[in-house]
């Protein structure tokens, strides 16, 4: 409609003329409120009830509890206590002309039903402030899954109040999945928390499968904690396959269907077992030759070679008993308890003993260079036997606290039971364990690092006195060149052992499962020095290499005869 400046109609003082937009030659008078008539000159008189709204002289808008043309008739249905709406619902009567004794309840948002008698399920959504930054509303998607029909998808728009991070939803229909969608098209899966009734420990978050009648609750653990209730900790972490792989191994699943980290661990431990066994066999064959044991070094290396084969054997046993027990194939309680108590201690004792024996080799080499021709080989062999026995006993005694504080524990979850190997130290035992670990690592580490340098410097000084024509620097360069194989081997052994110390003490705890690969690599690398006896000691030495060839000669001849 459009008002005109000139019109053939007379609309009086209480109206105005209007032209129809779709009819250019048709007009009508639009009168002011309270007036009517052809010329807008008839003043209206309202005959509606006082508590109603008078729209025109003949149209009354009645309040909720009244009806009739003038709103003087009362509805009794909404005044009856028997039929009133519950939970502060608003009762609205239906016109008697349509249906007698009928009413409708307008319920508050937290209730529903014909009489507002049912309470809606309340869902509290707590979102991170960073997620909600700049967001005034979110879409909430309710998805209900059906087996024989298409899934149902219901979406609601929920406004976010200023400076609030908790959103309340009222739901009357069942659903399986609840997601939130922001305006930037980011989606977030929403899950039920335990509404204050949580049995999760150490700050774990509790979640349920249903807000009103939960049947399953799950604890989401913070970093450094694990278990169905987050009751176990990896703080002050003891480097062990138990802590690295146990949550990755899936029960009742074949080994080749396990996660990648498990299958790769199987491959790596198998390769290490084969390589370590071959290296140890070759080393034992070499140091069994009498001429390699004319001094104490040969005896140290022979024992070290035997320890190496024990290390790789215990490692492969450790891996498979862990995998089979977590796959629920190995269930013998006595065997599991024995493995829990002994295997890790045996590995640590063997590794520490091997490090000390390498250090003994370095020390004897220093004495050999320093004493020279006066070095007593016979006495050296006797001392080596006693030192070897003392080293093994010392490392065993300093690790005796490990089996005392290890125990087997069942962790029963909602749908499965897992068995963990648990280590729990008191503060004093923890300090002692840290001290012992540092001693068994740092002292052999330091000896191996400086021994070869000390030997090179010592030989250079002796040569300077006998060959003064060359400078000390030149003698030093010549000795470094001649002993470069020993230098490289010593440095390699030292740096291969470093990851075990760095990971154990710098990271503080293993934040499963994100750092599992890092811990696995560090753990396996720590076994390499014990497998390097053949490469680090036999190949660089002409004496040991000749003995190796002599030891292999009968085997080679036997193979030739069998082949021919």
Order of alpha helices (4+ residues) and beta strands (2+ residues): beta-beta-beta-beta-beta-beta-beta-beta-beta-beta-beta-beta-beta-beta-alpha-beta-beta-beta-beta-beta-beta-beta-beta-beta-beta-alpha-alpha-alpha-alpha-alpha-alpha-beta-beta-alpha-alpha-alpha-alpha-alpha
